[in-house]
Amino acid sequence: MSKSNKKKLVAEEIENKNYSKAVDNLKKIYNKIILPVEKIYLFEEFHSPPLTNADIVAKPSVLVLGQYSVGKTSFIKYILDREFPGCHIGPEPTTDSFMAITGNKKDRIIPGFAAVVSTDLPFTTLNKFGRAFLNKFKVSQVNSPILDNITFIDTPGVLSGEKQSIGRSYSFPEVVKWFVERADLILLFFDVHKLDISDEFKSVINVLKGHEEKMRVVLNKSDEVNVQHLIRVHGSLMWSLGKILNISEVIRVYICSLCDEELRYKDCEQLLKSEEEHLLNDLRILPTNAIDRKVNEMVKRAKLVKVHGLIISRLREEMPYMKNKESKQRQLINTLPEIFEELQKQYGLAKNDFPDVKEYQKKLNNYKFDEFNKYNKKLFSAIDRILTSEDMKNIMDDFQQGITEISEIKIKSKYLAKL
């Protein structure tokens, strides 16, 4: 074995050890500090299920969203440079299921009911969405080196027009929210001929609020119009998205044509080539930045858990011991915006750290506040140590010190040879 190959093997071994160490530390922090607060203050019932070890260990995932026939499944096929089990492409809604595309030596489909009982897969908590959803969920395992380091989540096309009246037998936005919270990168697909945003699409985009840093927009099939038309389409898309998301930051839009066919209009070829390369680079570096993103998501969750716990314990403290419990509870629900403001001032919290007040008020109607747990100083102090100490930074530093040579995913482009 040559010196260079030995050096590469040693570098990979160190990187793997440091990655495992970092993930183990994250698991300990979550299971010993964050999870107890979630359980005591009913976090799952207001937000999301507890993380499993499989969730924390999981490979980086890319969630692909958009209306039907905008090129979502074609994009995944293009990246993998092959078809995959369960892959269907057509002009009408063809992908009617959520599909996780993962790596395996042998191609096969795992049905939803089997996938959610496998502790090796990070999908066990999807069981809460019930039979109707699990009939529309599957795992497609594919023999592809790209999938050794990344997972794609293909989704049903968002309905528009008359198709919205058909409805679904499960809560589409809630399922999307589950995947959004766990995704490392979210690709929101449009094509140049489909910029209309239906009510269902709007509800999906609203779920993305708070996760804008993971979100990228792909304006696909951009070779099907000329330059002037493309400029107008891009401007219209930015205006529509800005109006719904109501954010000041500029959303990154990749102007692409993600398929193997010849370009129809070639006056934008250099632009499309450059944009595609930037998008593919976002995918290539996902495994390298995996620990940074896991730490970031864990900190976000810890903040949300803390805020939720403070709300629940404050409502419990405000309840009387004997009389007028029902009227007091109604009063507390009605004055929840003021309670949020008081907690922000008392604990130095930002307004955007708090959940949507109207949604919270709806959920609170199902509970008796005098059965909530009181404030536990020890538990909240432990959460604060996570948010203010060097623990999270040390996890990232430990991993980065082990990286001597960065291994990126090799993804092909129709413009370039394999990289």
WOVEN-V763102 format. One record per residue. N is the residue number from 1. OMEGA is omega in whole degrees, 0 to 359 (none if undefined). Layout:
N;OMEGA / N;OMEGA
This chain:
1;182 / 2;180 / 3;182 / 4;179 / 5;177 / 6;181 / 7;180 / 8;179 / 9;178 / 10;180 / 11;180 / 12;180 / 13;178 / 14;181 / 15;180 / 16;179 / 17;181 / 18;177 / 19;180 / 20;179 / 21;181 / 22;180 / 23;178 / 24;179 / 25;177 / 26;179 / 27;180 / 28;180 / 29;182 / 30;186 / 31;184 / 32;187 / 33;186 / 34;184 / 35;178 / 36;178 / 37;178 / 38;183 / 39;184 / 40;184 / 41;171 / 42;183 / 43;183 / 44;184 / 45;179 / 46;187 / 47;185 / 48;182 / 49;177 / 50;174 / 51;173 / 52;176 / 53;178 / 54;177 / 55;185 / 56;182 / 57;191 / 58;175 / 59;174 / 60;180 / 61;179 / 62;179 / 63;183 / 64;183 / 65;176 / 66;177 / 67;178 / 68;175 / 69;174 / 70;174 / 71;182 / 72;181 / 73;178 / 74;178 / 75;180 / 76;177 / 77;180 / 78;180 / 79;182 / 80;182 / 81;178 / 82;173 / 83;180 / 84;181 / 85;181 / 86;182 / 87;176 / 88;183 / 89;179 / 90;184 / 91;178 / 92;180 / 93;181 / 94;175 / 95;182 / 96;181 / 97;166 / 98;183 / 99;174 / 100;181 / 101;185 / 102;182 / 103;176 / 104;180 / 105;183 / 106;177 / 107;175 / 108;176 / 109;173 / 110;179 / 111;185 / 112;183 / 113;178 / 114;183 / 115;186 / 116;176 / 117;178 / 118;181 / 119;176 / 120;182 / 121;184 / 122;185 / 123;187 / 124;184 / 125;173 / 126;180 / 127;184 / 128;181 / 129;168 / 130;186 / 131;184 / 132;179 / 133;184 / 134;173 / 135;182 / 136;178 / 137;177 / 138;175 / 139;177 / 140;179 / 141;191 / 142;175 / 143;181 / 144;179 / 145;179 / 146;184 / 147;172 / 148;187 / 149;186 / 150;176 / 151;175 / 152;174 / 153;176 / 154;187 / 155;175 / 156;177 / 157;177 / 158;184 / 159;178 / 160;176 / 161;183 / 162;181 / 163;180 / 164;182 / 165;179 / 166;179 / 167;178 / 168;183 / 169;176 / 170;182 / 171;182 / 172;180 / 173;180 / 174;177 / 175;177 / 176;180 / 177;180 / 178;181 / 179;179 / 180;182 / 181;184 / 182;184 / 183;175 / 184;179 / 185;180 / 186;179 / 187;180 / 188;187 / 189;167 / 190;164 / 191;190 / 192;180 / 193;184 / 194;178 / 195;181 / 196;182 / 197;182 / 198;179 / 199;180 / 200;179 / 201;180 / 202;180 / 203;177 / 204;180 / 205;178 / 206;178 / 207;182 / 208;181 / 209;185 / 210;179 / 211;185 / 212;182 / 213;179 / 214;191 / 215;171 / 216;178 / 217;178 / 218;174 / 219;189 / 220;180 / 221;185 / 222;177 / 223;185 / 224;176 / 225;179 / 226;187 / 227;183 / 228;179 / 229;182 / 230;178 / 231;180 / 232;180 / 233;181 / 234;179 / 235;180 / 236;179 / 237;181 / 238;180 / 239;182 / 240;182 / 241;179 / 242;181 / 243;182 / 244;183 / 245;178 / 246;178 / 247;182 / 248;182 / 249;177 / 250;179 / 251;179 / 252;178 / 253;176 / 254;180 / 255;192 / 256;167 / 257;192 / 258;175 / 259;184 / 260;184 / 261;177 / 262;178 / 263;179 / 264;174 / 265;186 / 266;180 / 267;178 / 268;189 / 269;181 / 270;178 / 271;181 / 272;179 / 273;181 / 274;181 / 275;179 / 276;181 / 277;177 / 278;179 / 279;180 / 280;178 / 281;174 / 282;179 / 283;184 / 284;187 / 285;182 / 286;180 / 287;181 / 288;183 / 289;188 / 290;183 / 291;178 / 292;181 / 293;178 / 294;178 / 295;180 / 296;180 / 297;180 / 298;178 / 299;178 / 300;180 / 301;179 / 302;178 / 303;181 / 304;178 / 305;179 / 306;181 / 307;179 / 308;179 / 309;178 / 310;179 / 311;183 / 312;181 / 313;177 / 314;178 / 315;179 / 316;182 / 317;182 / 318;183 / 319;177 / 320;182 / 321;188 / 322;191 / 323;171 / 324;182 / 325;183 / 326;181 / 327;178 / 328;179 / 329;178 / 330;179 / 331;180 / 332;178 / 333;181 / 334;182 / 335;181 / 336;177 / 337;179 / 338;178 / 339;177 / 340;181 / 341;179 / 342;180 / 343;178 / 344;181 / 345;185 / 346;186 / 347;178 / 348;183 / 349;179 / 350;180 / 351;182 / 352;172 / 353;184 / 354;180 / 355;177 / 356;188 / 357;182 / 358;177 / 359;180 / 360;179 / 361;179 / 362;183 / 363;182 / 364;180 / 365;183 / 366;187 / 367;172 / 368;188 / 369;182 / 370;176 / 371;176 / 372;177 / 373;179 / 374;178 / 375;179 / 376;185 / 377;182 / 378;181 / 379;182 / 380;176 / 381;178 / 382;177 / 383;180 / 384;179 / 385;177 / 386;187 / 387;185 / 388;183 / 389;181 / 390;186 / 391;183 / 392;179 / 393;180 / 394;178 / 395;179 / 396;181 / 397;179 / 398;181 / 399;183 / 400;180 / 401;180 / 402;183 / 403;176 / 404;178 / 405;186 / 406;176 / 407;180 / 408;176 / 409;177 / 410;181 / 411;183 / 412;173 / 413;179 / 414;178 / 415;189 / 416;173 / 417;177 / 418;184 / 419;none
